[in-house]
Amino acid sequence: MSMTGDWKLWLDVAREAARQAAEVLQRWRAHFSVREKAFNDLVTEADLAAQETIRRILYNRLPDIAFLGEESPATPGLASELCWVVDPLDGTTNYVHGLPCYAISIGLIQHGMPVLGVIHDPLRQETFSAVRGQGAWLDDIPIRVSNCHHLQDALLVTGFPTDCRGKEYVFAAWRALALRSQAVRRIGCTSLNLAWLAAGRADGCWSYEIHPWDVCAGICLVEQAGGRVSTPDGRPYTLDHRDFVASNGCIHDAILEVLRECGGWHNNNGA
């Protein structure tokens, strides 16, 4: 299903919001303070300032579209016909420690479905974007998932829960898939995992205990670049699910089979 509405305008505004938020993050790099939202879950003034920049730009240009941000989730959000779903700083822990792997993620849902996504990498100055029914791009160049057909040849990326205590299935999955694939990487930024998958830099991805703002843009990117996204038990993925598997499509069933064999997921996805 293609999206309806002025997608070119929406895409331009989302790209501009992401790039301006990146400038905010870079200005804050030297003088932010940190607090914990929960165990190991950090937030800085930079997160809040970047989100406000994004919200202001989106609202000023497109005031009729609802807004759901990681740092202000208590809004009508996903129940709205159209809603921006925003992570102003995905990879906050990396940002805090100076590890150069974080991004801004701006997705748009229409009737609950991701239909537009923008992921901006401030340090590499790369902007990944996609529109349902139109394609996916790195800057203005079309991108496509890889054509890797065998799990043993695949580079996989993954994300862990914020709190891994008592969740041995996470490590069981890592071990099983590391032994079956060429390599597994954990970079600490779900949006870049998905953007790089869409661009063919990785071949598969799985992650746990995510939120809509973590994946809304990235899901659109992967699907529009020709990839596949599902729950770990193979059901269609929707934004109310907590765990996901994404791939180039060719190795998807092989990843699911390994997860089934090793008990590498916990049913966070409902009945």
C-alpha positions in Angstrom: 0.0 0.0 0.0 1.4 3.4 -0.9 1.0 6.4 1.4 -1.5 9.1 0.6 -0.8 12.8 1.0 1.9 15.3 0.0 4.8 12.9 0.7 7.4 15.1 -1.0 6.7 17.9 1.4 6.6 15.6 4.4 9.9 14.1 3.4 11.6 17.5 2.8 10.4 18.7 6.2 11.5 15.6 8.0 15.0 15.7 6.4 15.4 19.3 7.4 14.2 18.6 11.0 16.7 15.8 11.3 19.6 17.9 10.0 18.8 20.8 12.3 18.6 18.4 15.3 22.0 17.1 14.3 23.4 20.6 14.7 21.8 20.9 18.1 23.4 17.6 19.2 26.8 18.7 18.0 26.6 22.0 19.9 25.7 20.2 23.1 28.5 17.7 22.8 30.9 19.5 25.2 28.5 20.7 28.0 25.6 18.3 28.7 24.8 16.6 31.9 23.3 13.1 32.2 20.6 11.4 34.2 19.1 7.9 34.2 15.5 7.4 33.1 15.8 3.8 34.3 18.6 1.3 34.9 21.3 2.0 32.3 18.9 4.2 30.3 20.5 7.7 30.0 19.0 11.0 28.9 20.8 14.3 28.4 19.8 17.9 27.8 20.9 17.2 24.2 18.1 14.6 23.8 15.5 17.1 25.0 16.9 20.1 23.0 17.1 18.0 19.8 13.5 16.7 20.2 12.2 20.2 20.8 14.0 21.4 17.6 12.4 18.5 15.6 8.9 19.1 17.1 9.0 22.9 16.4 10.0 22.4 12.8 7.5 19.7 12.1 4.7 21.6 13.9 5.5 24.9 12.2 5.4 23.4 8.7 2.8 20.6 9.2 0.6 21.5 12.3 -2.1 19.0 11.7 0.1 15.9 12.2 0.4 14.5 15.7 3.7 14.0 17.4 5.1 11.2 19.5 8.7 11.6 20.8 10.8 9.4 23.0 11.2 12.1 25.6 7.5 13.0 25.7 5.6 9.8 24.9 2.4 10.6 26.7 0.5 12.0 23.7 -2.4 10.7 21.5 0.4 9.6 19.1 -0.1 6.2 17.5 -3.9 6.5 17.7 -3.9 9.5 15.4 -4.5 9.1 11.6 -1.1 10.7 10.9 1.7 10.9 13.5 5.4 11.6 13.6 7.3 9.1 15.7 10.7 10.5 16.8 13.8 9.4 18.5 15.9 12.7 18.7 19.0 10.8 19.8 19.2 7.1 19.2 22.4 5.8 20.8 22.5 8.2 23.8 25.0 6.0 25.7 27.3 6.1 22.7 26.9 9.9 22.5 27.6 10.3 26.2 30.8 8.3 26.0 32.0 9.9 22.7 31.5 6.7 20.7 30.7 7.9 17.2 27.7 5.9 16.5 24.3 7.6 17.1 21.5 9.0 14.9 18.3 11.0 14.7 15.3 9.0 13.7 12.0 10.5 12.4 9.2 8.2 11.2 5.7 8.9 10.0 2.8 6.5 10.5 -0.5 6.6 8.7 -3.3 4.5 10.2 -0.7 2.8 12.3 1.6 1.8 9.5 5.1 3.3 8.9 4.9 5.2 5.6 7.9 7.5 5.8 11.3 7.3 7.5 14.3 9.5 7.8 17.5 8.5 9.7 20.3 11.0 9.9 23.9 10.1 11.0 25.3 13.4 12.2 29.0 12.3 12.2 29.1 10.7 8.7 26.6 13.3 7.3 24.5 10.5 5.8 20.7 10.8 5.5 18.8 7.6 4.9 15.1 8.1 3.9 12.2 6.1 2.5 8.6 6.6 1.5 6.2 3.7 1.2 5.5 2.9 -2.5 8.3 5.3 -3.7 11.6 3.7 -2.6 14.5 4.2 -0.3 17.6 6.5 -0.6 20.9 7.4 0.9 20.9 11.1 0.4 19.5 11.1 -3.1 20.9 7.8 -4.3 18.5 4.8 -4.4 19.5 2.0 -2.0 18.7 -1.7 -1.9 19.2 -4.5 0.6 22.0 -7.0 -0.1 21.6 -10.2 -2.1 23.4 -12.4 0.4 21.6 -15.8 0.2 23.3 -17.8 2.9 23.4 -17.2 6.6 27.0 -18.4 6.8 28.1 -15.5 4.6 26.0 -12.9 6.4 27.0 -9.9 8.5 24.4 -9.5 11.2 23.7 -6.6 13.6 21.8 -6.7 16.8 20.6 -4.7 19.8 20.3 -5.8 23.4 17.7 -4.7 26.0 18.7 -1.8 28.2 18.7 -4.1 31.2 20.0 -7.6 30.3 19.8 -9.0 33.8 18.1 -12.4 33.9 17.7 -12.5 30.1 19.9 -15.4 29.1 18.0 -15.8 25.8 19.7 -12.7 24.6 23.1 -14.3 24.9 21.9 -17.6 23.6 20.8 -15.9 20.4 24.1 -14.0 20.1 26.1 -17.2 20.5 24.0 -19.2 18.1 23.9 -16.7 15.3 27.6 -15.8 15.7 28.4 -19.4 15.1 26.1 -19.7 12.1 27.0 -16.4 10.4 30.1 -14.7 9.1 30.0 -12.2 12.0 27.7 -10.3 14.4 28.0 -6.7 15.5 26.3 -4.8 18.3 26.7 -1.0 17.7 24.2 0.4 20.3 22.0 2.2 17.7 18.9 0.4 16.4 18.1 3.1 13.8 21.5 2.8 12.2 21.3 -1.0 12.3 18.2 -0.8 10.2 19.5 2.0 7.9 22.7 0.0 7.2 20.6 -3.1 6.5 18.5 -1.2 4.0 21.7 0.1 2.3 23.1 -3.4 2.0 25.9 -2.9 4.6 24.5 -5.6 6.8 22.4 -8.6 5.8 20.2 -9.2 8.9 19.2 -7.7 12.3 17.4 -8.7 15.4 16.6 -6.7 18.5 14.7 -6.9 21.8 12.5 -4.6 23.9 12.3 -1.8 21.4 9.8 1.1 21.3 8.0 2.6 18.3 10.4 5.5 18.1 13.4 3.1 17.9 12.2 1.4 14.7 9.4 3.4 12.9 11.7 5.1 10.4 14.0 2.0 10.1 11.2 -0.4 9.4 10.0 1.8 6.5 13.6 1.9 5.2 14.1 -1.8 5.2 10.8 -2.6 3.6 11.1 0.0 0.9 14.6 -1.2 0.2 13.3 -4.7 -0.5 13.8 -6.3 2.9 11.6 -8.1 5.3 10.6 -7.4 8.9 8.7 -9.8 11.3 8.4 -10.8 14.9 10.9 -13.5 16.0 8.2 -16.2 15.5 7.6 -15.1 11.9 4.4 -13.1 12.3 3.9 -9.7 10.6 5.6 -6.9 12.5 3.6 -4.0 13.9 4.7 -1.1 16.1 3.1 -2.6 19.2 5.5 -5.5 19.1 8.7 -5.4 21.3 11.1 -7.7 19.5 11.8 -8.0 15.8 13.8 -9.6 13.1 14.7 -7.8 9.9 16.7 -9.0 6.9 17.4 -8.7 3.2 14.6 -11.4 2.9 16.9 -14.1 1.5 18.2 -15.2 4.9 15.1 -14.3 7.0 13.8 -17.8 7.5 17.3 -19.1 8.4 17.6 -16.4 11.2 14.1 -17.3 12.5 15.0 -21.0 12.6 18.2 -20.4 14.6 16.2 -18.3 17.1 13.7 -21.1 17.5 16.4 -23.7 17.9 18.3 -21.8 20.6 15.4 -20.3 22.5 16.8 -16.9 21.6 13.8 -14.8 22.2 11.2 -14.1 24.8 7.6 -13.6 24.0 7.3 -9.8 24.4 5.1 -9.7 21.3 1.7 -10.6 22.7 -0.5 -13.7 21.9 
